[in-house]
Amino acid sequence: MSVLTRAFSSWGRDQALIEADEVAYECARPGCSPIGGVTEGEIAQVTGTVHSMAVQPSGKRPELRVELS
């Protein structure tokens, strides 16, 4: 779907739906997979909107926790 087509189809739509469609479009790229398949400690590249973020030491290793919406 072209950028122009997506822009015209978004007129009159709720902002949350527009953002959800944009994330779905980004996630449809080759090589992308659902975040639910990522295991703890696995290095992964993710796409989404950051809802919250915390950097805290957990035990002896620093830890980055990010909640995506």
C-alpha positions as CSV (number, residue, x, y, z in Angstrom):
1,M,0.0,0.0,0.0
2,S,1.5,3.4,-1.0
3,V,1.9,6.2,1.5
4,L,-0.6,8.3,-0.4
5,T,-3.2,5.5,-0.3
6,R,-2.7,5.0,3.4
7,A,-3.0,8.8,4.0
8,F,-6.4,9.0,2.1
9,S,-7.7,5.8,3.8
10,S,-7.0,7.3,7.3
11,W,-9.3,10.4,6.9
12,G,-12.1,10.3,9.4
13,R,-10.6,7.3,11.4
14,D,-9.8,7.2,15.1
15,Q,-6.1,7.9,15.8
16,A,-5.6,4.7,17.7
17,L,-6.8,2.7,14.7
18,I,-4.5,4.7,12.4
19,E,-1.5,4.0,14.7
20,A,-2.4,0.3,14.9
21,D,-2.5,0.0,11.1
22,E,0.9,1.7,10.9
23,V,2.4,-0.8,13.3
24,A,0.8,-3.7,11.5
25,Y,2.3,-2.3,8.2
26,E,5.8,-2.1,9.8
27,C,5.5,-5.6,11.2
28,A,4.5,-7.1,7.8
29,R,8.0,-6.6,6.5
30,P,10.1,-9.7,5.7
31,G,12.0,-11.1,8.7
32,C,9.5,-9.7,11.3
33,S,7.8,-12.0,13.7
34,P,5.4,-11.4,16.7
35,I,7.1,-10.3,19.9
36,G,5.3,-13.1,21.8
37,G,7.8,-15.5,20.2
38,V,10.8,-13.7,21.8
39,T,12.2,-15.5,24.9
40,E,13.8,-13.9,28.0
41,G,17.5,-13.0,27.3
42,E,17.1,-13.3,23.5
43,I,18.5,-10.4,21.5
44,A,15.7,-9.1,19.3
45,Q,14.7,-6.1,17.1
46,V,11.1,-4.9,17.8
47,T,8.8,-2.3,16.3
48,G,6.1,-0.5,18.2
49,T,5.2,2.5,20.3
50,V,7.0,2.7,23.7
51,H,4.4,2.9,26.5
52,S,6.9,2.8,29.4
53,M,10.6,2.1,30.0
54,A,12.7,1.3,33.0
55,V,16.4,0.7,33.5
56,Q,17.1,-1.2,36.7
57,P,19.8,-3.5,37.9
58,S,18.4,-6.9,38.5
59,G,20.7,-9.0,40.5
60,K,24.2,-8.5,39.1
61,R,23.2,-7.5,35.5
62,P,21.6,-4.2,34.4
63,E,18.2,-4.7,32.8
64,L,16.2,-2.7,30.3
65,R,12.4,-3.3,30.4
66,V,10.2,-1.7,27.7
67,E,6.4,-2.0,27.4
68,L,5.2,-1.6,23.9
69,S,1.6,-0.8,22.9
